[in-house]
């Protein structure tokens, strides 16, 4: 029976597509004393998404409804457990692939809380989970091996921030639209590229492979 790998990731998307830093300098020929104020903390959304070679699960935004509307919230184990129970598992069941899925996630604290581990073990068992605090774990500090890190985390940002964003509602719409437009060939390419990285790691005896990646990068995503 063929096994389908499912990878998940949540990532923050600031509304302006920029990162606050004290090392930012603006050079101006006409007015060297010009000041460009920036907010200390941009509004942002935290979005979760997961995919296989065949499909991608619709993005889920971690937020709570307050008096002024939806507000981004932190990813706690209770919210992640609720996401897994009410979004992830039903999506896999709908495609009749729970029993043939190897579930892969990183070792963020909400991912390895006891109730979350119990839920994942119930549906996947220890033998089909790749995660920190499980029998099969990702190597520490290895984002180059995880397509959620080397592709899904960064590539959408290049597209989403293609123009100015008015508010968080527009940011969420852009993210959702981008996710819906990802084609199956791109998902397959991302997973195949991950497998290629695994092979390079094996051939190199676990040594660094960064200098090989530019030579082997597929053309279907950047």
C-alpha positions as CSV (number, residue, x, y, z in Angstrom):
1,X,0.0,0.0,0.0
2,X,1.4,3.4,-1.0
3,X,2.0,5.8,1.9
4,X,1.1,9.5,1.6
5,X,3.2,12.0,3.6
6,X,1.3,14.9,5.2
7,X,3.3,17.9,6.3
8,X,2.0,20.7,8.4
9,X,3.2,24.2,9.3
10,X,2.0,27.3,10.9
11,X,3.6,30.6,10.1
12,X,3.2,34.3,11.0
13,X,2.4,36.7,8.1
14,X,2.9,40.4,9.1
15,X,0.5,42.8,7.3
16,X,3.3,44.8,5.7
17,X,5.6,42.0,4.7
18,X,8.6,43.5,6.6
19,X,10.5,42.7,9.8
20,X,11.1,45.2,12.5
21,X,14.8,45.8,13.0
22,X,17.0,48.5,14.6
23,X,19.6,48.1,11.8
24,X,17.4,49.8,9.2
25,X,18.8,53.0,7.6
26,X,17.2,55.2,5.0
27,X,19.5,57.3,2.7
28,X,18.0,60.5,1.3
29,X,19.9,63.0,-0.9
30,X,17.6,65.9,-0.6
31,X,16.7,65.7,3.1
32,X,19.2,63.7,5.2
33,X,17.1,64.3,8.3
34,X,13.9,62.8,6.9
35,X,12.1,60.5,9.4
36,X,10.0,57.6,8.4
37,X,8.0,56.4,11.3
38,X,7.1,52.7,11.5
39,X,5.0,50.9,14.1
40,X,6.9,48.8,16.5
41,X,4.7,45.8,15.9
42,X,2.8,45.3,12.6
43,X,-0.5,43.5,12.6
44,X,-0.1,39.9,11.5
45,X,-2.0,36.7,11.1
46,X,-0.8,33.2,12.1
47,X,-1.8,30.6,9.5
48,X,-1.6,26.8,9.5
49,X,-1.5,24.7,6.4
50,X,-0.7,21.2,5.5
51,X,-0.2,19.3,2.2
52,X,0.6,16.0,0.5
53,X,1.7,15.3,-3.0
54,X,-2.0,15.1,-4.1
55,X,-3.7,17.9,-2.2
56,X,-3.4,20.8,0.2
57,X,-5.7,21.4,3.2
58,X,-7.3,24.9,3.2
59,X,-5.4,27.4,5.5
60,X,-6.6,27.8,9.0
61,X,-6.1,31.1,10.8
62,X,-5.5,31.1,14.6
63,X,-7.7,33.9,15.8
64,X,-10.3,34.7,18.4
65,X,-13.5,36.8,17.9
66,X,-13.5,39.8,20.2
67,X,-15.5,43.0,20.5
68,X,-13.8,44.6,17.5
69,X,-13.8,41.4,15.4
70,X,-11.3,38.7,14.7
71,X,-7.9,39.0,16.5
72,X,-4.8,36.9,15.9
73,X,-4.0,34.7,18.9
74,X,-1.1,32.5,20.0
75,X,-0.9,28.8,19.0
76,X,-1.6,26.9,22.2
77,X,-1.9,23.2,22.5
78,X,-5.6,23.4,23.0
79,X,-6.0,25.4,19.7
80,X,-3.7,23.0,17.9
81,X,-5.5,20.0,19.2
82,X,-8.8,21.5,18.2
83,X,-7.4,22.2,14.7
84,X,-6.2,18.6,14.4
85,X,-9.4,17.1,15.6
86,X,-11.9,19.4,13.7
87,X,-9.9,20.3,10.5
88,X,-7.0,18.0,9.8
89,X,-8.5,14.6,10.6
90,X,-11.8,15.2,8.9
91,X,-10.0,16.5,5.7
92,X,-7.9,13.3,5.6
93,X,-10.9,11.1,6.3
94,X,-12.8,12.8,3.5
95,X,-10.1,11.7,1.1
96,X,-10.0,8.2,2.6
97,X,-6.2,8.5,3.3
98,X,-5.9,8.5,7.1
99,X,-4.7,4.9,7.2
100,X,-2.1,5.4,4.5
101,X,-0.8,8.8,5.8
102,X,2.6,9.4,7.4
103,X,2.0,12.6,9.5
104,X,5.0,14.9,9.8
105,X,5.2,18.0,12.0
106,X,7.9,20.0,13.8
107,X,8.6,19.9,17.5
108,X,6.9,23.1,18.6
109,X,5.6,22.8,22.2
110,X,1.9,22.9,21.2
111,X,2.5,19.9,18.8
112,X,3.8,17.6,21.5
113,X,1.5,18.3,24.4
114,X,0.1,15.0,25.8
115,X,-3.5,15.5,24.5
116,X,-2.2,16.3,21.0
117,X,0.1,13.2,21.1
118,X,-2.8,11.0,22.2
119,X,-5.0,12.3,19.3
120,X,-2.3,11.8,16.7
121,X,-1.5,8.3,18.1
122,X,-5.2,7.4,17.9
123,X,-5.3,8.1,14.2
124,X,-1.8,7.5,12.9
125,X,0.0,5.4,15.6
126,X,3.6,5.9,16.6
127,X,4.8,4.2,13.4
128,X,3.3,6.8,11.1
129,X,4.3,10.0,12.9
130,X,7.5,12.0,12.3
131,X,7.8,14.5,15.1
132,X,9.8,15.5,18.1
133,X,8.9,13.4,21.2
134,X,7.9,10.5,18.9
135,X,9.9,7.3,18.0
136,X,10.7,8.9,14.6
137,X,11.8,12.5,15.0
138,X,13.1,15.2,12.7
139,X,16.8,15.9,13.2
140,X,17.2,19.1,15.3
141,X,17.9,22.3,13.4
142,X,17.2,20.9,10.0
143,X,14.8,23.2,8.1
144,X,16.5,22.4,4.8
145,X,15.0,18.9,5.1
146,X,11.4,20.0,5.6
147,X,9.4,21.3,2.6
148,X,7.2,23.2,5.0
149,X,10.3,25.2,5.9
150,X,12.2,25.4,2.6
151,X,9.1,26.0,0.4
152,X,5.7,26.4,2.0
153,X,6.9,28.9,4.6
154,X,8.7,31.3,2.3
155,X,7.4,30.9,-1.2
156,X,3.8,32.2,-0.5
157,X,5.2,35.4,1.0
158,X,6.8,36.3,-2.2
159,X,3.4,36.2,-3.9
160,X,1.2,37.5,-1.1
161,X,3.3,40.6,-0.7
162,X,3.3,41.5,-4.4
163,X,1.4,44.7,-3.7
164,X,0.4,46.9,-0.7
165,X,-2.0,45.3,1.8
166,X,-4.8,47.5,3.2
167,X,-5.8,45.4,6.2
168,X,-5.7,41.9,7.7
169,X,-8.9,40.8,5.9
170,X,-7.1,41.4,2.5
171,X,-4.0,39.7,3.8
172,X,-6.1,36.6,4.7
173,X,-7.8,36.6,1.4
174,X,-4.5,36.8,-0.5
175,X,-3.1,33.9,1.5
176,X,-6.3,31.8,1.0
177,X,-6.4,32.5,-2.7
178,X,-2.7,31.6,-3.2
179,X,-3.1,28.3,-1.3
180,X,-6.1,27.4,-3.5
181,X,-4.1,28.2,-6.7
182,X,-1.3,25.8,-5.9
183,X,-1.4,23.0,-8.4
184,X,-0.7,19.3,-7.8
185,X,2.5,19.4,-9.9
186,X,4.0,22.0,-7.5
187,X,3.1,19.8,-4.4
188,X,4.7,16.8,-6.1
189,X,7.8,18.8,-6.9
190,X,8.2,20.1,-3.3
191,X,7.9,16.5,-1.9
192,X,10.3,15.1,-4.5
193,X,12.8,17.8,-3.8
194,X,12.6,16.9,-0.1
195,X,13.3,13.2,-1.0
196,X,16.3,14.4,-3.0
197,X,17.6,16.3,0.1
198,X,17.2,13.1,2.2
199,X,19.3,11.2,-0.4
200,X,22.0,13.9,-0.4
201,X,22.2,13.8,3.4
202,X,22.6,10.0,3.2
203,X,25.3,10.2,0.6
204,X,27.1,12.9,2.5
205,X,27.0,10.9,5.8
206,X,24.8,13.5,7.5
207,X,27.1,16.5,6.5
208,X,25.8,19.9,5.3
209,X,24.3,19.9,1.8
210,X,23.6,23.6,1.2
211,X,26.2,23.9,-1.6
212,X,24.4,21.1,-3.5
213,X,20.9,22.6,-3.3
214,X,21.3,25.3,-5.9
215,X,22.3,22.7,-8.5
216,X,19.4,20.4,-7.7
217,X,16.6,22.9,-7.3
218,X,13.5,22.1,-9.4
219,X,12.0,24.8,-11.7
220,X,8.4,24.5,-10.6
221,X,8.9,26.6,-7.5
222,X,11.5,29.0,-6.1
